[in-house]
Amino acid sequence: MKTHLNPYLSFRDTAREAMEFYQSVFGGELTMSTFAEFQVSDDPAESEKLMHANLTTPGGLIIMAADTPLSAERSSTSFVTMSLNGDDEAELRRYWDTLSTGGTITQPLEKAQWGDVFGMCTDRFGVDWMINVVAAP
């Protein structure tokens, strides 16, 4: 098996909603397991929170996520940005439109100094994204 690098996102109470949103953006198969299924929390309020979620898209993207238990600290800052790069402008603009809706655009999706179309946003779940449409040579 090849080694793969997959982003693993942490949420407090919104992992299910976020992963269903990402499935609506990227398509693919989403599997989810709850704290109750793994019996990892004695707190009934956490029974339906996600212990693990995995989204595998038709294009080969893999995004994983989980809810952070109430007993654990969750960092309020992230030093990770999700980056989507490619030459299919229609696909990447569709991702941009969906991810940026309800979020914050920090750099509009427009032609950049290096010739590509580039933008940055934070989605409604607080995840940072960079979209880069590679310019034709």
C-alpha positions in Angstrom: 0.0 0.0 0.0 1.2 3.5 -0.8 1.6 6.1 1.9 -1.1 8.8 1.7 -1.3 12.2 3.5 -4.9 12.9 4.5 -6.2 16.0 6.3 -7.9 15.1 9.6 -10.1 17.9 10.8 -11.2 18.4 14.4 -14.5 19.9 15.3 -16.3 20.5 18.7 -19.9 19.5 17.8 -20.2 20.0 14.0 -18.2 17.2 12.5 -21.3 15.4 11.1 -22.7 18.7 9.6 -19.2 19.6 8.2 -18.6 16.2 6.6 -22.0 16.1 5.0 -21.3 19.6 3.6 -18.0 18.5 2.2 -19.7 15.5 0.7 -22.1 17.8 -1.0 -19.2 19.9 -2.3 -16.9 17.1 -3.5 -19.2 14.0 -3.9 -18.0 10.6 -2.8 -18.6 8.1 -0.1 -18.9 9.2 3.5 -18.6 6.8 6.4 -19.2 7.9 10.0 -18.9 6.2 13.4 -20.2 7.7 16.6 -18.7 7.8 20.1 -21.5 5.4 21.2 -20.5 2.8 18.6 -17.0 2.7 20.0 -18.1 3.2 23.6 -15.5 5.9 24.1 -17.6 8.3 26.2 -19.7 7.9 29.3 -21.4 11.2 28.6 -24.8 10.5 27.0 -24.6 14.0 25.4 -21.7 12.8 23.3 -23.2 9.5 22.1 -24.0 10.8 18.6 -20.9 12.9 18.1 -18.4 11.5 15.6 -15.5 9.4 16.7 -14.4 9.2 13.1 -15.6 10.2 9.6 -14.0 9.5 6.3 -14.9 11.0 2.9 -13.4 9.5 -0.2 -14.2 11.4 -3.4 -14.4 10.1 -7.0 -11.3 12.3 -7.7 -9.3 10.6 -5.0 -9.5 13.2 -2.3 -9.7 11.9 1.3 -10.9 14.0 4.2 -11.2 12.7 7.7 -12.7 14.3 10.7 -14.0 13.8 14.3 -15.6 15.7 17.1 -13.3 16.6 20.0 -14.8 15.2 23.3 -16.0 17.8 25.8 -13.3 16.5 28.2 -10.5 17.4 25.8 -9.2 20.8 24.8 -9.5 21.9 21.2 -7.1 24.4 19.7 -8.8 27.6 18.8 -6.3 28.2 16.0 -5.3 26.0 13.1 -2.0 26.3 11.3 -3.3 24.1 8.4 -4.9 25.3 5.2 -6.7 23.0 2.8 -5.4 23.6 -0.7 -7.0 22.5 -4.0 -4.9 22.9 -7.2 -5.7 21.8 -10.7 -6.5 22.9 -14.2 -10.2 22.2 -14.3 -11.4 25.8 -13.8 -15.1 24.9 -13.8 -14.7 22.3 -11.1 -12.5 24.5 -8.9 -14.8 27.5 -9.3 -17.7 25.3 -8.2 -15.8 24.2 -5.1 -14.9 27.8 -4.4 -18.5 29.0 -4.8 -19.8 26.3 -2.4 -17.0 26.5 0.2 -17.0 30.3 0.4 -20.8 30.6 0.7 -21.6 31.4 4.4 -17.9 31.8 5.1 -15.3 34.6 4.8 -13.4 35.4 1.6 -9.9 36.5 2.6 -8.6 36.7 -1.0 -11.1 36.8 -3.9 -10.8 34.1 -6.6 -9.1 36.1 -9.4 -6.0 36.2 -11.6 -2.9 36.2 -9.4 0.5 37.8 -10.1 1.9 34.4 -11.1 -0.7 33.9 -13.8 -3.0 31.4 -12.1 -6.5 32.1 -10.8 -6.2 32.0 -6.9 -8.4 32.7 -3.9 -8.5 32.1 -0.2 -11.5 31.6 2.1 -12.6 30.3 5.4 -15.7 28.1 5.2 -18.6 28.3 7.6 -17.0 25.6 9.8 -13.8 27.6 10.3 -11.7 25.6 7.9 -9.2 27.6 5.7 -9.1 26.9 2.0 -6.8 27.9 -0.9 -8.0 27.4 -4.5 -5.5 27.6 -7.3 -6.5 27.2 -11.0 -3.3 26.5 -12.9 -2.9 28.7 -15.9 -2.6 27.1 -19.3 1.1 27.0 -20.4 
